[in-house]
Amino acid sequence: MNFELDDVTQAVREAARRFSDEQLAPHYQAREAAGRFDRDLLLEMGGLGLIAADLPEEFGGIGAPGLTQGVVMEEIGRGDMNIGYVQLLSSLIGGVLVRYAPKALAAEMLPEIASGRLLPALGLTEPRGGTDAANLQLRARRDGDDWLLSGEKASISCANQADAILVAARTGAPDSGARGVTAFWVPLDAPGISRSAYDDLGSLSVGRGSVWFDEVRVPDAQRVGDEGMGFIRVMQGFDYSRALIALQCLGAARASLDETWPYTIERHAFGAPLASYQGVSFPLAEADAQVRAARLLAYECLWLRDNGQPHTKEAAMVKWMGPKVSVDAIHQCLLTHGHLGYSRDLPHQQRLRDVMGLEIGDGTAQVSKLIIARETVGRAAVQYARTK
Protein backbone atom coordinates (compact mmCIF):
# COMPACT_ATOMS: atom_id res chain seq x y z
CA MET A 1 0.00 0.00 0.00
CA ASN A 2 1.54 3.29 -1.14
CA PHE A 3 0.90 6.19 1.24
CA GLU A 4 1.93 8.79 -1.34
CA LEU A 5 -0.97 10.42 -3.19
CA ASP A 6 -0.86 10.69 -6.96
CA ASP A 7 -0.85 14.14 -8.58
CA VAL A 8 -4.59 14.16 -9.29
CA THR A 9 -5.57 13.16 -5.77
CA GLN A 10 -3.12 15.67 -4.29
CA ALA A 11 -4.63 18.44 -6.42
CA VAL A 12 -8.14 17.42 -5.38
CA ARG A 13 -7.08 17.40 -1.72
CA GLU A 14 -5.64 20.91 -1.99
CA ALA A 15 -8.83 22.20 -3.63
CA ALA A 16 -11.01 20.51 -1.01
CA ARG A 17 -8.86 21.81 1.86
CA ARG A 18 -8.93 25.36 0.52
CA PHE A 19 -12.70 25.25 0.04
CA SER A 20 -13.17 23.75 3.50
CA ASP A 21 -10.97 26.35 5.21
CA GLU A 22 -12.35 29.34 3.34
CA GLN A 23 -16.01 28.51 2.74
CA LEU A 24 -17.09 25.83 5.21
CA ALA A 25 -15.32 26.22 8.55
CA PRO A 26 -16.05 29.95 9.09
CA HIS A 27 -19.82 29.43 8.81
CA TYR A 28 -20.15 25.93 10.26
CA GLN A 29 -22.18 27.02 13.27
CA ALA A 30 -24.28 29.52 11.29
CA ARG A 31 -25.46 26.74 8.99
CA GLU A 32 -26.88 24.91 12.00
CA ALA A 33 -29.09 27.95 12.73
CA ALA A 34 -30.24 28.04 9.10
CA GLY A 35 -31.36 24.42 9.34
CA ARG A 36 -30.60 23.59 5.72
CA PHE A 37 -27.85 23.70 3.12
CA ASP A 38 -27.00 26.82 1.13
CA ARG A 39 -27.70 25.67 -2.42
CA ASP A 40 -25.33 28.27 -3.88
CA LEU A 41 -22.59 26.71 -1.76
CA LEU A 42 -23.38 23.29 -3.22
CA LEU A 43 -23.20 24.72 -6.74
CA GLU A 44 -19.79 26.20 -5.97
CA MET A 45 -18.62 22.88 -4.56
CA GLY A 46 -19.94 21.05 -7.61
CA GLY A 47 -18.21 23.49 -9.94
CA LEU A 48 -14.91 22.60 -8.28
CA GLY A 49 -15.55 18.86 -8.81
CA LEU A 50 -15.82 18.21 -5.08
CA ILE A 51 -19.20 16.46 -4.91
CA ALA A 52 -18.86 13.28 -6.94
CA ALA A 53 -15.27 12.98 -8.09
CA ASP A 54 -15.72 9.21 -8.26
CA LEU A 55 -18.38 9.36 -10.99
CA PRO A 56 -17.28 8.69 -14.58
CA GLU A 57 -16.42 11.77 -16.64
CA GLU A 58 -19.42 11.20 -18.93
CA PHE A 59 -21.67 11.76 -15.90
CA GLY A 60 -19.96 14.86 -14.54
CA GLY A 61 -17.25 13.35 -12.33
CA ILE A 62 -13.55 12.93 -12.97
CA GLY A 63 -13.47 9.14 -12.78
CA ALA A 64 -11.41 9.25 -9.59
CA PRO A 65 -10.97 6.16 -7.40
CA GLY A 66 -12.76 5.80 -4.10
CA LEU A 67 -9.60 6.76 -2.22
CA THR A 68 -9.74 10.20 -3.83
CA GLN A 69 -13.35 10.62 -2.78
CA GLY A 70 -12.26 9.63 0.72
CA VAL A 71 -9.69 12.44 0.68
CA VAL A 72 -12.45 14.88 -0.31
CA MET A 73 -14.70 13.57 2.44
CA GLU A 74 -12.02 13.98 5.10
CA GLU A 75 -11.23 17.54 4.07
CA ILE A 76 -14.89 18.56 3.83
CA GLY A 77 -15.48 16.95 7.24
CA ARG A 78 -12.82 19.21 8.74
CA GLY A 79 -14.76 22.30 7.76
CA ASP A 80 -18.35 21.09 8.14
CA MET A 81 -19.04 17.40 8.49
CA ASN A 82 -22.71 17.99 7.66
CA ILE A 83 -21.81 19.13 4.15
CA GLY A 84 -20.14 15.74 3.84
CA TYR A 85 -23.62 14.21 3.57
CA VAL A 86 -23.73 15.68 0.06
CA GLN A 87 -20.62 13.73 -0.95
CA LEU A 88 -21.81 10.64 0.90
CA LEU A 89 -25.25 10.47 -0.71
CA SER A 90 -23.94 11.45 -4.13
CA SER A 91 -21.31 8.69 -4.09
CA LEU A 92 -23.61 5.97 -2.75
CA ILE A 93 -26.63 6.82 -4.89
CA GLY A 94 -24.54 7.86 -7.89
CA GLY A 95 -22.77 4.51 -7.89
CA VAL A 96 -26.10 2.65 -7.94
CA LEU A 97 -27.40 4.82 -10.80
CA VAL A 98 -24.21 4.35 -12.84
CA ARG A 99 -24.40 0.56 -12.62
CA TYR A 100 -28.11 -0.17 -12.64
CA ALA A 101 -30.25 2.77 -13.80
CA PRO A 102 -31.55 2.96 -17.38
CA LYS A 103 -29.01 4.83 -19.49
CA ALA A 104 -31.33 7.74 -20.22
CA LEU A 105 -32.12 8.22 -16.53
CA ALA A 106 -28.45 8.04 -15.52
CA ALA A 107 -27.41 10.47 -18.25
CA GLU A 108 -30.04 12.96 -17.11
CA MET A 109 -29.66 12.74 -13.33
CA LEU A 110 -25.97 12.09 -12.61
CA PRO A 111 -24.59 15.36 -14.07
CA GLU A 112 -27.20 17.21 -12.01
CA ILE A 113 -25.98 15.44 -8.86
CA ALA A 114 -22.28 16.04 -9.62
CA SER A 115 -22.87 19.74 -10.30
CA GLY A 116 -24.74 20.36 -7.05
CA ARG A 117 -27.97 21.24 -8.82
CA LEU A 118 -29.73 18.12 -7.55
CA LEU A 119 -29.56 16.90 -3.96
CA PRO A 120 -30.44 13.19 -3.68
CA ALA A 121 -31.76 11.21 -0.73
CA LEU A 122 -31.82 7.49 0.00
CA GLY A 123 -35.14 5.93 1.02
CA LEU A 124 -34.30 2.67 2.78
CA THR A 125 -35.12 2.94 6.50
CA GLU A 126 -38.72 2.52 7.71
CA PRO A 127 -40.44 3.12 11.08
CA ARG A 128 -40.54 -0.53 12.12
CA GLY A 129 -37.02 -1.42 11.06
CA GLY A 130 -33.80 0.55 10.92
CA THR A 131 -31.15 -2.08 11.51
CA ASP A 132 -33.44 -4.75 10.01
CA ALA A 133 -33.26 -2.90 6.72
CA ALA A 134 -34.55 -5.77 4.55
CA ASN A 135 -37.85 -5.90 6.43
CA LEU A 136 -39.48 -3.27 4.20
CA GLN A 137 -43.19 -2.54 4.18
CA LEU A 138 -43.48 0.30 1.66
CA ARG A 139 -45.24 -1.28 -1.30
CA ALA A 140 -44.93 -0.78 -5.04
CA ARG A 141 -47.61 -2.38 -7.21
CA ARG A 142 -47.88 -2.51 -10.96
CA ASP A 143 -50.37 -0.30 -12.76
CA GLY A 144 -49.86 -0.72 -16.48
CA ASP A 145 -46.48 0.73 -17.42
CA ASP A 146 -46.23 2.47 -14.04
CA TRP A 147 -45.83 1.60 -10.38
CA LEU A 148 -47.82 2.97 -7.46
CA LEU A 149 -45.84 3.47 -4.26
CA SER A 150 -47.51 3.59 -0.84
CA GLY A 151 -45.94 3.70 2.62
CA GLU A 152 -43.47 5.61 4.76
CA LYS A 153 -39.72 6.02 4.82
CA ALA A 154 -38.29 7.18 8.16
CA SER A 155 -35.03 8.70 9.38
CA ILE A 156 -34.17 9.99 5.90
CA SER A 157 -31.21 12.37 5.69
CA CYS A 158 -32.04 15.59 3.81
CA ALA A 159 -35.71 14.58 3.85
CA ASN A 160 -37.01 18.13 3.59
CA GLN A 161 -34.51 19.59 1.15
CA ALA A 162 -33.63 16.75 -1.23
CA ASP A 163 -34.88 17.01 -4.82
CA ALA A 164 -35.23 13.29 -5.55
CA ILE A 165 -35.00 10.01 -3.69
CA LEU A 166 -33.81 6.51 -4.51
CA VAL A 167 -36.55 4.41 -2.88
CA ALA A 168 -36.45 0.74 -1.97
CA ALA A 169 -39.98 -0.68 -2.14
CA ARG A 170 -41.43 -4.15 -1.73
CA THR A 171 -42.67 -5.57 -5.01
CA GLY A 172 -42.63 -9.23 -3.95
CA ALA A 173 -44.60 -11.12 -1.33
CA PRO A 174 -44.55 -9.72 2.24
CA ASP A 175 -42.24 -12.54 3.34
CA SER A 176 -39.94 -12.39 0.30
CA GLY A 177 -37.14 -10.69 2.25
CA ALA A 178 -34.32 -8.86 0.50
CA ARG A 179 -35.09 -10.43 -2.89
CA GLY A 180 -38.59 -8.98 -2.99
CA VAL A 181 -37.43 -5.35 -3.02
CA THR A 182 -37.12 -3.08 -6.06
CA ALA A 183 -35.49 0.36 -6.33
CA PHE A 184 -37.10 3.42 -7.93
CA TRP A 185 -35.95 6.96 -8.66
CA VAL A 186 -38.65 9.37 -7.53
CA PRO A 187 -38.70 13.20 -7.77
CA LEU A 188 -39.77 14.54 -4.39
CA ASP A 189 -42.19 17.03 -5.92
CA ALA A 190 -44.30 14.19 -7.33
CA PRO A 191 -48.02 14.20 -6.44
CA GLY A 192 -48.80 12.12 -3.35
CA ILE A 193 -45.52 12.81 -1.50
CA SER A 194 -45.46 14.55 1.88
CA ARG A 195 -42.57 15.11 4.27
CA SER A 196 -41.88 15.90 7.92
CA ALA A 197 -38.84 17.03 9.91
CA TYR A 198 -37.48 15.55 13.14
CA ASP A 199 -36.33 17.58 16.13
CA ASP A 200 -32.81 16.14 16.32
CA LEU A 201 -29.88 16.73 18.63
CA GLY A 202 -27.40 17.42 15.83
CA SER A 203 -26.83 17.69 12.08
CA LEU A 204 -29.61 20.26 11.90
CA SER A 205 -28.44 21.63 8.55
CA VAL A 206 -28.86 18.14 7.07
CA GLY A 207 -32.36 17.62 8.39
CA ARG A 208 -33.70 14.15 9.11
CA GLY A 209 -37.32 13.25 8.63
CA SER A 210 -39.99 11.01 7.18
CA VAL A 211 -41.27 10.81 3.62
CA TRP A 212 -44.78 9.49 2.93
CA PHE A 213 -45.89 8.01 -0.38
CA ASP A 214 -49.63 7.98 -1.08
CA GLU A 215 -50.19 6.10 -4.34
CA VAL A 216 -47.26 7.92 -5.92
CA ARG A 217 -47.09 7.09 -9.63
CA VAL A 218 -43.62 6.18 -10.92
CA PRO A 219 -42.95 5.15 -14.55
CA ASP A 220 -41.19 1.83 -15.03
CA ALA A 221 -38.46 3.80 -16.83
CA GLN A 222 -37.50 5.10 -13.38
CA ARG A 223 -36.99 1.63 -11.96
CA VAL A 224 -33.32 1.19 -11.01
CA GLY A 225 -32.07 -2.34 -11.59
CA ASP A 226 -33.98 -5.57 -12.00
CA GLU A 227 -37.26 -6.17 -10.22
CA GLY A 228 -36.63 -7.74 -6.82
CA MET A 229 -32.97 -6.68 -6.67
CA GLY A 230 -33.24 -3.16 -5.27
CA PHE A 231 -32.21 -3.86 -1.71
CA ILE A 232 -29.26 -5.99 -2.78
CA ARG A 233 -28.01 -3.36 -5.24
CA VAL A 234 -28.20 -0.54 -2.70
CA MET A 235 -26.52 -2.58 0.03
CA GLN A 236 -23.61 -3.38 -2.29
CA GLY A 237 -22.55 0.24 -1.97
CA PHE A 238 -22.58 0.30 1.83
CA ASP A 239 -19.05 -1.03 2.29
CA TYR A 240 -17.88 2.02 0.34
CA SER A 241 -20.11 4.52 2.11
CA ARG A 242 -19.10 3.21 5.54
CA ALA A 243 -15.46 4.08 4.88
CA LEU A 244 -16.53 7.53 3.68
CA ILE A 245 -18.62 8.05 6.83
CA ALA A 246 -15.61 7.23 8.98
CA LEU A 247 -13.51 9.85 7.20
CA GLN A 248 -16.35 12.36 7.42
CA CYS A 249 -16.34 11.96 11.22
CA LEU A 250 -12.56 11.75 11.55
CA GLY A 251 -12.21 15.02 9.64
CA ALA A 252 -14.34 16.71 12.30
CA ALA A 253 -12.25 15.14 15.06
CA ARG A 254 -9.07 16.32 13.34
CA ALA A 255 -10.42 19.88 13.32
CA SER A 256 -11.07 19.80 17.07
CA LEU A 257 -7.62 18.35 17.80
CA ASP A 258 -5.94 20.95 15.58
CA GLU A 259 -7.71 23.68 17.55
CA THR A 260 -7.05 22.16 20.98
CA TRP A 261 -3.32 21.38 20.87
CA PRO A 262 -2.38 25.08 20.40
CA TYR A 263 -4.81 26.00 23.18
CA THR A 264 -2.87 23.81 25.62
CA ILE A 265 0.21 25.95 24.93
CA GLU A 266 -1.55 29.31 25.04
CA ARG A 267 -3.59 28.60 28.17
CA HIS A 268 -1.70 28.73 31.47
CA ALA A 269 -2.65 27.40 34.89
CA PHE A 270 -0.55 27.44 38.07
CA GLY A 271 2.16 29.29 36.22
CA ALA A 272 2.65 26.82 33.40
CA PRO A 273 1.00 25.98 30.03
CA LEU A 274 -1.64 23.26 30.13
CA ALA A 275 0.49 21.17 27.79
CA SER A 276 3.03 20.68 30.59
CA TYR A 277 0.52 18.67 32.61
CA GLN A 278 0.29 15.03 31.61
CA GLY A 279 -3.31 14.91 32.78
CA VAL A 280 -4.06 17.31 29.92
CA SER A 281 -1.63 16.19 27.23
CA PHE A 282 -1.93 12.41 27.60
CA PRO A 283 -5.69 12.18 26.84
CA LEU A 284 -5.14 14.36 23.76
CA ALA A 285 -2.18 12.21 22.71
CA GLU A 286 -4.34 9.09 22.99
CA ALA A 287 -7.13 10.71 21.00
CA ASP A 288 -4.68 11.86 18.31
CA ALA A 289 -3.26 8.35 17.95
CA GLN A 290 -6.70 6.73 17.80
CA VAL A 291 -7.91 9.18 15.14
CA ARG A 292 -4.83 8.48 13.05
CA ALA A 293 -5.24 4.70 13.39
CA ALA A 294 -8.91 4.80 12.38
CA ARG A 295 -8.03 7.08 9.46
CA LEU A 296 -5.47 4.62 8.16
CA LEU A 297 -7.98 1.77 8.41
CA ALA A 298 -10.48 3.81 6.41
CA TYR A 299 -7.96 4.41 3.64
CA GLU A 300 -6.95 0.75 3.68
CA CYS A 301 -10.61 -0.12 3.14
CA LEU A 302 -10.85 2.27 0.17
CA TRP A 303 -7.56 0.96 -1.26
CA LEU A 304 -8.87 -2.61 -1.07
CA ARG A 305 -12.09 -1.54 -2.81
CA ASP A 306 -10.24 0.29 -5.56
CA ASN A 307 -8.08 -2.77 -6.17
CA GLY A 308 -11.03 -5.16 -6.38
CA GLN A 309 -10.32 -6.92 -3.10
CA PRO A 310 -12.79 -7.92 -0.36
CA HIS A 311 -13.27 -5.13 2.17
CA THR A 312 -16.53 -5.85 3.99
CA LYS A 313 -14.72 -6.61 7.25
CA GLU A 314 -12.60 -3.47 7.09
CA ALA A 315 -15.67 -1.38 6.24
CA ALA A 316 -17.52 -2.72 9.29
CA MET A 317 -14.49 -2.10 11.49
CA VAL A 318 -14.08 1.48 10.44
CA LYS A 319 -17.82 2.25 10.50
CA TRP A 320 -17.79 1.31 14.18
CA MET A 321 -14.39 2.83 15.02
CA GLY A 322 -14.54 6.05 13.01
CA PRO A 323 -17.55 7.69 14.69
CA LYS A 324 -16.68 6.23 18.11
CA VAL A 325 -13.09 7.46 18.06
CA SER A 326 -14.24 10.83 16.73
CA VAL A 327 -16.84 11.28 19.47
CA ASP A 328 -14.25 10.45 22.12
CA ALA A 329 -11.65 12.79 20.64
CA ILE A 330 -14.04 15.73 20.24
CA HIS A 331 -15.38 15.17 23.76
CA GLN A 332 -11.85 15.31 25.13
CA CYS A 333 -11.18 18.53 23.21
CA LEU A 334 -14.36 20.04 24.64
CA LEU A 335 -13.32 19.10 28.18
CA THR A 336 -9.84 20.51 27.66
CA HIS A 337 -11.37 23.90 26.87
CA GLY A 338 -13.29 23.80 30.17
CA HIS A 339 -16.48 25.81 30.47
CA LEU A 340 -15.66 27.69 27.27
CA GLY A 341 -15.68 24.37 25.44
CA TYR A 342 -19.11 23.65 26.90
CA SER A 343 -20.49 26.88 25.47
CA ARG A 344 -21.78 27.50 21.96
CA ASP A 345 -19.00 30.00 21.41
CA LEU A 346 -16.75 27.16 20.26
CA PRO A 347 -17.62 24.49 17.68
CA HIS A 348 -16.67 21.41 19.73
CA GLN A 349 -20.16 20.97 21.17
CA GLN A 350 -21.71 21.06 17.71
CA ARG A 351 -19.18 18.65 16.24
CA LEU A 352 -19.89 16.29 19.13
CA ARG A 353 -23.64 16.41 18.50
CA ASP A 354 -23.23 16.07 14.75
CA VAL A 355 -20.83 13.11 14.84
CA MET A 356 -22.93 11.19 17.37
CA GLY A 357 -25.66 10.71 14.78
CA LEU A 358 -23.34 8.60 12.67
CA GLU A 359 -22.77 6.20 15.54
CA ILE A 360 -26.33 5.17 14.63
CA GLY A 361 -26.88 5.89 10.93
CA ASP A 362 -25.78 3.43 8.23
CA GLY A 363 -25.05 0.67 10.74
CA THR A 364 -24.78 0.68 14.51
CA ALA A 365 -21.69 -0.52 16.38
CA GLN A 366 -23.51 -3.76 17.25
CA VAL A 367 -24.28 -4.54 13.61
CA SER A 368 -20.74 -3.65 12.59
CA LYS A 369 -19.29 -6.05 15.15
CA LEU A 370 -21.69 -8.77 13.98
CA ILE A 371 -20.39 -8.30 10.43
CA ILE A 372 -16.78 -8.43 11.64
CA ALA A 373 -17.45 -11.70 13.45
CA ARG A 374 -19.30 -13.16 10.46
CA GLU A 375 -16.52 -12.22 8.06
CA THR A 376 -13.94 -13.74 10.42
CA VAL A 377 -15.49 -17.05 11.53
CA GLY A 378 -18.40 -17.44 9.14
CA ARG A 379 -22.13 -17.50 9.68
CA ALA A 380 -21.78 -19.54 12.84
CA ALA A 381 -21.19 -16.19 14.51
CA VAL A 382 -24.84 -15.25 13.93
CA GLN A 383 -26.67 -18.55 13.43
CA TYR A 384 -25.89 -20.00 16.85
CA ALA A 385 -26.90 -16.79 18.59
CA ARG A 386 -30.30 -16.83 16.90
CA THR A 387 -31.09 -20.29 18.20
CA LYS A 388 -30.78 -19.16 21.82
C-alpha positions in Angstrom: 0.0 0.0 0.0 1.5 3.3 -1.1 0.9 6.2 1.2 1.9 8.8 -1.3 -1.0 10.4 -3.2 -0.9 10.7 -7.0 -0.9 14.1 -8.6 -4.6 14.2 -9.3 -5.6 13.2 -5.8 -3.1 15.7 -4.3 -4.6 18.4 -6.4 -8.1 17.4 -5.4 -7.1 17.4 -1.7 -5.6 20.9 -2.0 -8.8 22.2 -3.6 -11.0 20.5 -1.0 -8.9 21.8 1.9 -8.9 25.4 0.5 -12.7 25.2 0.0 -13.2 23.8 3.5 -11.0 26.3 5.2 -12.4 29.3 3.3 -16.0 28.5 2.7 -17.1 25.8 5.2 -15.3 26.2 8.6 -16.0 30.0 9.1 -19.8 29.4 8.8 -20.2 25.9 10.3 -22.2 27.0 13.3 -24.3 29.5 11.3 -25.5 26.7 9.0 -26.9 24.9 12.0 -29.1 27.9 12.7 -30.2 28.0 9.1 -31.4 24.4 9.3 -30.6 23.6 5.7 -27.9 23.7 3.1 -27.0 26.8 1.1 -27.7 25.7 -2.4 -25.3 28.3 -3.9 -22.6 26.7 -1.8 -23.4 23.3 -3.2 -23.2 24.7 -6.7 -19.8 26.2 -6.0 -18.6 22.9 -4.6 -19.9 21.0 -7.6 -18.2 23.5 -9.9 -14.9 22.6 -8.3 -15.5 18.9 -8.8 -15.8 18.2 -5.1 -19.2 16.5 -4.9 -18.9 13.3 -6.9 -15.3 13.0 -8.1 -15.7 9.2 -8.3 -18.4 9.4 -11.0 -17.3 8.7 -14.6 -16.4 11.8 -16.6 -19.4 11.2 -18.9 -21.7 11.8 -15.9 -20.0 14.9 -14.5 -17.3 13.3 -12.3 -13.6 12.9 -13.0 -13.5 9.1 -12.8 -11.4 9.3 -9.6 -11.0 6.2 -7.4 -12.8 5.8 -4.1 -9.6 6.8 -2.2 -9.7 10.2 -3.8 -13.4 10.6 -2.8 -12.3 9.6 0.7 -9.7 12.4 0.7 -12.5 14.9 -0.3 -14.7 13.6 2.4 -12.0 14.0 5.1 -11.2 17.5 4.1 -14.9 18.6 3.8 -15.5 17.0 7.2 -12.8 19.2 8.7 -14.8 22.3 7.8 -18.3 21.1 8.1 -19.0 17.4 8.5 -22.7 18.0 7.7 -21.8 19.1 4.2 -20.1 15.7 3.8 -23.6 14.2 3.6 -23.7 15.7 0.1 -20.6 13.7 -1.0 -21.8 10.6 0.9 -25.3 10.5 -0.7 -23.9 11.4 -4.1 -21.3 8.7 -4.1 -23.6 6.0 -2.7 -26.6 6.8 -4.9 -24.5 7.9 -7.9 -22.8 4.5 -7.9 -26.1 2.7 -7.9 -27.4 4.8 -10.8 -24.2 4.4 -12.8 -24.4 0.6 -12.6 -28.1 -0.2 -12.6 -30.2 2.8 -13.8 -31.6 3.0 -17.4 -29.0 4.8 -19.5 -31.3 7.7 -20.2 -32.1 8.2 -16.5 -28.4 8.0 -15.5 -27.4 10.5 -18.2 -30.0 13.0 -17.1 -29.7 12.7 -13.3 -26.0 12.1 -12.6 -24.6 15.4 -14.1 -27.2 17.2 -12.0 -26.0 15.4 -8.9 -22.3 16.0 -9.6 -22.9 19.7 -10.3 -24.7 20.4 -7.0 -28.0 21.2 -8.8 -29.7 18.1 -7.6 -29.6 16.9 -4.0 -30.4 13.2 -3.7 -31.8 11.2 -0.7 -31.8 7.5 0.0 -35.1 5.9 1.0 -34.3 2.7 2.8 -35.1 2.9 6.5 -38.7 2.5 7.7 -40.4 3.1 11.1 -40.5 -0.5 12.1 -37.0 -1.4 11.1 -33.8 0.6 10.9 -31.1 -2.1 11.5 -33.4 -4.7 10.0 -33.3 -2.9 6.7 -34.6 -5.8 4.5 -37.9 -5.9 6.4 -39.5 -3.3 4.2 -43.2 -2.5 4.2 -43.5 0.3 1.7 -45.2 -1.3 -1.3 -44.9 -0.8 -5.0 -47.6 -2.4 -7.2 -47.9 -2.5 -11.0 -50.4 -0.3 -12.8 -49.9 -0.7 -16.5 -46.5 0.7 -17.4 -46.2 2.5 -14.0 -45.8 1.6 -10.4 -47.8 3.0 -7.5 -45.8 3.5 -4.3 -47.5 3.6 -0.8 -45.9 3.7 2.6 -43.5 5.6 4.8 -39.7 6.0 4.8 -38.3 7.2 8.2 -35.0 8.7 9.4 -34.2 10.0 5.9 -31.2 12.4 5.7 -32.0 15.6 3.8 -35.7 14.6 3.9 -37.0 18.1 3.6 -34.5 19.6 1.2 -33.6 16.8 -1.2 -34.9 17.0 -4.8 -35.2 13.3 -5.5 -35.0 10.0 -3.7 -33.8 6.5 -4.5 -36.5 4.4 -2.9 -36.5 0.7 -2.0 -40.0 -0.7 -2.1 -41.4 -4.2 -1.7 -42.7 -5.6 -5.0 -42.6 -9.2 -4.0 -44.6 -11.1 -1.3 -44.5 -9.7 2.2 -42.2 -12.5 3.3 -39.9 -12.4 0.3 -37.1 -10.7 2.2 -34.3 -8.9 0.5 -35.1 -10.4 -2.9 -38.6 -9.0 -3.0 -37.4 -5.3 -3.0 -37.1 -3.1 -6.1 -35.5 0.4 -6.3 -37.1 3.4 -7.9 -35.9 7.0 -8.7 -38.6 9.4 -7.5 -38.7 13.2 -7.8 -39.8 14.5 -4.4 -42.2 17.0 -5.9 -44.3 14.2 -7.3 -48.0 14.2 -6.4 -48.8 12.1 -3.4 -45.5 12.8 -1.5 -45.5 14.5 1.9 -42.6 15.1 4.3 -41.9 15.9 7.9 -38.8 17.0 9.9 -37.5 15.5 13.1 -36.3 17.6 16.1 -32.8 16.1 16.3 -29.9 16.7 18.6 -27.4 17.4 15.8 -26.8 17.7 12.1 -29.6 20.3 11.9 -28.4 21.6 8.6 -28.9 18.1 7.1 -32.4 17.6 8.4 -33.7 14.2 9.1 -37.3 13.3 8.6 -40.0 11.0 7.2 -41.3 10.8 3.6 -44.8 9.5 2.9 -45.9 8.0 -0.4 -49.6 8.0 -1.1 -50.2 6.1 -4.3 -47.3 7.9 -5.9 -47.1 7.1 -9.6 -43.6 6.2 -10.9 -42.9 5.1 -14.6 -41.2 1.8 -15.0 -38.5 3.8 -16.8 -37.5 5.1 -13.4 -37.0 1.6 -12.0 -33.3 1.2 -11.0 -32.1 -2.3 -11.6 -34.0 -5.6 -12.0 -37.3 -6.2 -10.2 -36.6 -7.7 -6.8 -33.0 -6.7 -6.7 -33.2 -3.2 -5.3 -32.2 -3.9 -1.7 -29.3 -6.0 -2.8 -28.0 -3.4 -5.2 -28.2 -0.5 -2.7 -26.5 -2.6 0.0 -23.6 -3.4 -2.3 -22.5 0.2 -2.0 -22.6 0.3 1.8 -19.1 -1.0 2.3 -17.9 2.0 0.3 -20.1 4.5 2.1 -19.1 3.2 5.5 -15.5 4.1 4.9 -16.5 7.5 3.7 -18.6 8.1 6.8 -15.6 7.2 9.0 -13.5 9.9 7.2 -16.4 12.4 7.4 -16.3 12.0 11.2 -12.6 11.8 11.6 -12.2 15.0 9.6 -14.3 16.7 12.3 -12.2 15.1 15.1 -9.1 16.3 13.3 -10.4 19.9 13.3 -11.1 19.8 17.1 -7.6 18.4 17.8 -5.9 20.9 15.6 -7.7 23.7 17.5 -7.0 22.2 21.0 -3.3 21.4 20.9 -2.4 25.1 20.4 -4.8 26.0 23.2 -2.9 23.8 25.6 0.2 26.0 24.9 -1.6 29.3 25.0 -3.6 28.6 28.2 -1.7 28.7 31.5 -2.7 27.4 34.9 -0.6 27.4 38.1 2.2 29.3 36.2 2.7 26.8 33.4 1.0 26.0 30.0 -1.6 23.3 30.1 0.5 21.2 27.8 3.0 20.7 30.6 0.5 18.7 32.6 0.3 15.0 31.6 -3.3 14.9 32.8 -4.1 17.3 29.9 -1.6 16.2 27.2 -1.9 12.4 27.6 -5.7 12.2 26.8 -5.1 14.4 23.8 -2.2 12.2 22.7 -4.3 9.1 23.0 -7.1 10.7 21.0 -4.7 11.9 18.3 -3.3 8.3 17.9 -6.7 6.7 17.8 -7.9 9.2 15.1 -4.8 8.5 13.1 -5.2 4.7 13.4 -8.9 4.8 12.4 -8.0 7.1 9.5 -5.5 4.6 8.2 -8.0 1.8 8.4 -10.5 3.8 6.4 -8.0 4.4 3.6 -7.0 0.8 3.7 -10.6 -0.1 3.1 -10.8 2.3 0.2 -7.6 1.0 -1.3 -8.9 -2.6 -1.1 -12.1 -1.5 -2.8 -10.2 0.3 -5.6 -8.1 -2.8 -6.2 -11.0 -5.2 -6.4 -10.3 -6.9 -3.1 -12.8 -7.9 -0.4 -13.3 -5.1 2.2 -16.5 -5.9 4.0 -14.7 -6.6 7.2 -12.6 -3.5 7.1 -15.7 -1.4 6.2 -17.5 -2.7 9.3 -14.5 -2.1 11.5 -14.1 1.5 10.4 -17.8 2.2 10.5 -17.8 1.3 14.2 -14.4 2.8 15.0 -14.5 6.0 13.0 -17.6 7.7 14.7 -16.7 6.2 18.1 -13.1 7.5 18.1 -14.2 10.8 16.7 -16.8 11.3 19.5 -14.3 10.4 22.1 -11.6 12.8 20.6 -14.0 15.7 20.2 -15.4 15.2 23.8 -11.8 15.3 25.1 -11.2 18.5 23.2 -14.4 20.0 24.6 -13.3 19.1 28.2 -9.8 20.5 27.7 -11.4 23.9 26.9 -13.3 23.8 30.2 -16.5 25.8 30.5 -15.7 27.7 27.3 -15.7 24.4 25.4 -19.1 23.7 26.9 -20.5 26.9 25.5 -21.8 27.5 22.0 -19.0 30.0 21.4 -16.8 27.2 20.3 -17.6 24.5 17.7 -16.7 21.4 19.7 -20.2 21.0 21.2 -21.7 21.1 17.7 -19.2 18.6 16.2 -19.9 16.3 19.1 -23.6 16.4 18.5 -23.2 16.1 14.8 -20.8 13.1 14.8 -22.9 11.2 17.4 -25.7 10.7 14.8 -23.3 8.6 12.7 -22.8 6.2 15.5 -26.3 5.2 14.6 -26.9 5.9 10.9 -25.8 3.4 8.2 -25.1 0.7 10.7 -24.8 0.7 14.5 -21.7 -0.5 16.4 -23.5 -3.8 17.3 -24.3 -4.5 13.6 -20.7 -3.6 12.6 -19.3 -6.1 15.2 -21.7 -8.8 14.0 -20.4 -8.3 10.4 -16.8 -8.4 11.6 -17.5 -11.7 13.4 -19.3 -13.2 10.5 -16.5 -12.2 8.1 -13.9 -13.7 10.4 -15.5 -17.0 11.5 -18.4 -17.4 9.1 -22.1 -17.5 9.7 -21.8 -19.5 12.8 -21.2 -16.2 14.5 -24.8 -15.2 13.9 -26.7 -18.6 13.4 -25.9 -20.0 16.8 -26.9 -16.8 18.6 -30.3 -16.8 16.9 -31.1 -20.3 18.2 -30.8 -19.2 21.8 
